[in-house]
Amino acid sequence: MMKIIHVNINVIRRNKKNGENFPAVRIQEGTDIKYCREVKINGPSKMVYRPEKPLPCGAKVWIETEAELEIM
């Protein structure tokens, strides 16, 4: 199944504003969403920049992969 990985800028801004340290890397696989600080992609992947058609969450740059992920 396709996995989409991107950095959630809203989490980064909130962390900076409030002195927090929440994970900002968002991984979506189907309807399952996880957040982490680091992920290893064990196989082929591609980076996409599509400002004219962002993801529903608003991301304009993301990584797509069907490879196994190691969430750290």
C-alpha positions as CSV (number, residue, x, y, z in Angstrom):
1,M,0.0,0.0,0.0
2,M,1.2,3.5,-0.8
3,K,2.6,5.5,2.1
4,I,2.9,9.3,2.1
5,I,5.5,11.0,4.3
6,H,5.8,14.8,4.8
7,V,6.8,17.3,7.4
8,N,3.9,19.1,9.2
9,I,4.9,22.7,9.3
10,N,2.0,23.5,11.7
11,V,3.6,21.2,14.3
12,I,7.0,22.9,13.8
13,R,5.4,26.3,14.2
14,R,3.5,25.3,17.3
15,N,6.6,23.7,18.8
16,K,8.6,26.9,18.3
17,K,5.9,29.1,19.6
18,N,5.2,27.0,22.7
19,G,8.6,25.6,23.4
20,E,7.3,22.1,22.8
21,N,8.9,19.1,21.0
22,F,6.1,17.2,19.3
23,P,7.0,14.9,16.4
24,A,6.5,16.7,13.0
25,V,7.1,13.9,10.5
26,R,3.6,12.6,9.3
27,I,3.2,9.2,7.8
28,Q,-0.1,8.3,6.1
29,E,-0.9,4.7,5.0
30,G,-4.5,4.6,3.8
31,T,-6.6,6.1,6.6
32,D,-3.9,5.4,9.3
33,I,-1.8,8.4,10.3
34,K,1.3,8.3,12.5
35,Y,3.7,11.0,13.7
36,C,7.4,10.5,14.4
37,R,10.7,12.3,14.5
38,E,12.6,10.0,12.1
39,V,11.7,7.4,9.5
40,K,13.9,5.1,7.4
41,I,12.6,4.0,4.0
42,N,13.7,0.5,3.2
43,G,13.3,0.6,-0.6
44,P,12.4,2.7,-3.6
45,S,10.6,6.0,-3.0
46,K,10.0,9.3,-4.8
47,M,9.7,12.9,-3.7
48,V,6.8,14.9,-5.1
49,Y,6.4,18.7,-5.4
50,R,2.9,19.6,-6.6
51,P,1.9,23.1,-5.5
52,E,-1.0,23.2,-8.0
53,K,-2.5,20.1,-6.4
54,P,-1.5,19.7,-2.7
55,L,-2.5,16.9,-0.5
56,P,-5.8,17.3,1.4
57,C,-3.8,18.3,4.5
58,G,-2.2,21.1,2.5
59,A,1.3,19.6,1.9
60,K,2.9,20.6,-1.4
61,V,6.0,18.4,-1.0
62,W,6.0,14.8,0.1
63,I,7.6,11.4,-0.3
64,E,5.7,8.5,-1.7
65,T,6.7,4.8,-1.2
66,E,5.4,1.3,-1.0
67,A,8.6,0.2,0.8
68,E,8.7,-1.0,4.4
69,L,9.2,1.9,6.9
70,E,11.2,1.8,10.1
71,I,9.7,4.4,12.4
72,M,12.2,5.6,15.0
